[in-house]
Amino acid sequence: MGKSEKLLERLLKLPRDFTWDELTAVLIYLGYEPLKTGKTGGSRRKFADQNKKIINLHKPHPGNIVKEYVLKQVLEQLKEKGKI
């Protein structure tokens, strides 16, 4: 099992210490690409797959740990879109 598969497995367990970089790596592994934000994009980040289905997220700050409710939302959207 590769690093990306291990990260996905870890995400499914909803850990309290899942980082933004880990979440980004999982989304890229599942076929999503980060969309470019404008000059005033703030902390909102969007990821789109090949079919232009978008996942809209709030990048955590000042820390790097993603909140549990955000992880649940991402998992729900990934399930709805048939990615997991």
C-alpha positions in Angstrom: 0.0 0.0 0.0 1.4 3.4 -1.0 1.6 6.6 0.9 -1.6 8.0 -0.8 -3.6 4.9 0.1 -2.4 5.1 3.7 -3.5 8.7 3.9 -6.9 7.9 2.5 -7.3 5.1 5.0 -6.2 7.5 7.8 -8.8 10.1 6.5 -11.6 7.5 6.8 -10.8 7.2 10.5 -11.4 11.0 11.0 -8.2 11.6 13.0 -8.0 14.8 15.1 -4.5 15.6 13.7 -5.1 15.4 10.0 -3.2 18.2 8.3 -4.1 20.4 5.3 -1.2 19.0 3.4 -2.4 15.4 4.0 -5.9 16.4 2.9 -4.6 18.1 -0.3 -2.5 14.9 -1.1 -5.6 12.7 -0.7 -7.7 14.9 -3.0 -4.9 15.0 -5.6 -4.6 11.2 -5.4 -8.4 10.9 -6.0 -8.1 13.0 -9.2 -8.8 16.5 -7.9 -6.7 19.5 -8.8 -6.5 22.7 -6.7 -8.0 25.6 -8.6 -6.1 28.9 -8.8 -7.6 31.5 -6.5 -7.7 35.2 -7.2 -5.6 37.8 -5.6 -8.1 38.1 -2.7 -9.0 34.4 -2.5 -8.5 34.4 1.3 -8.6 31.0 2.9 -11.2 29.5 0.6 -9.7 26.7 -1.6 -11.4 24.8 -4.4 -10.5 21.5 -5.9 -12.1 20.2 -9.1 -12.0 16.8 -10.7 -12.0 15.9 -14.4 -15.8 16.4 -14.6 -15.5 19.9 -13.0 -17.1 18.7 -9.8 -15.9 21.1 -7.2 -15.1 20.6 -3.5 -15.0 24.0 -1.7 -13.0 24.1 1.5 -11.7 26.5 4.1 -8.0 26.2 4.7 -7.3 26.2 8.4 -5.3 29.0 9.9 -3.3 29.9 11.8 -2.7 26.2 12.4 -2.5 23.4 9.8 -4.9 20.9 11.4 -8.2 20.4 9.5 -11.4 20.4 11.7 -13.3 17.2 12.1 -16.5 18.7 10.6 -14.5 19.6 7.5 -13.2 16.1 7.2 -16.8 14.7 7.5 -18.0 17.1 4.8 -15.1 16.1 2.4 -15.9 12.4 3.0 -19.6 13.0 2.4 -18.8 14.8 -0.9 -16.4 12.1 -2.0 -19.0 9.4 -1.3 -21.7 11.3 -3.2 -19.3 11.7 -6.2 -18.4 8.0 -6.1 -14.7 8.6 -5.4 -14.7 6.4 -2.3 
